[in-house]
Amino acid sequence: MDVDWGLARQIGGTGFGIVFAVLVILAIVLWLTGLVTGKFSTTKNETTDDQKGA
């Protein structure tokens, strides 16, 4: 049985590329979620401080 190294390289490269792309997408989504959460929590805390009269 002979190994087709070209096909093995193509399958391995495609799998590595997909994993890398998914990790980059997840990092971007988490970064954007942090930005949105930070804006809402900052706005909420400022309103709470104003209502307390601090």
C-alpha positions in Angstrom: 0.0 0.0 0.0 1.5 3.3 -1.1 0.9 6.6 0.7 -0.2 9.5 -1.5 1.8 12.3 0.3 0.3 15.0 -1.8 -3.2 14.1 -0.7 -2.1 13.7 2.9 -0.5 17.2 2.8 -3.7 18.6 1.3 -5.9 17.0 4.0 -3.6 18.1 6.8 -3.1 21.6 5.5 -6.9 22.0 5.0 -7.6 20.8 8.5 -4.9 23.1 10.0 -6.2 26.0 8.0 -9.8 25.4 9.2 -8.8 25.1 12.8 -6.7 28.3 12.6 -9.6 30.2 10.9 -12.1 29.1 13.5 -9.7 30.2 16.3 -9.3 33.6 14.7 -13.0 34.0 14.3 -13.6 33.0 17.9 -11.0 35.5 19.1 -12.6 38.3 17.1 -16.1 37.4 18.4 -14.9 37.4 22.0 -13.1 40.7 21.6 -16.2 42.3 20.2 -18.3 40.8 23.0 -15.9 42.3 25.5 -16.2 45.7 23.9 -20.0 45.6 23.9 -20.2 44.3 27.4 -17.7 46.9 28.6 -19.7 49.7 27.1 -23.0 48.5 28.6 -21.6 47.8 32.1 -19.8 51.2 32.1 -23.0 53.0 31.1 -25.0 51.1 33.7 -22.5 51.8 36.5 -22.4 55.5 35.7 -26.2 55.7 35.8 -26.3 53.9 39.1 -23.7 56.3 40.6 -25.7 59.3 39.4 -28.9 57.9 40.9 -27.1 57.4 44.3 -25.8 60.9 44.3 -22.2 59.9 44.6 
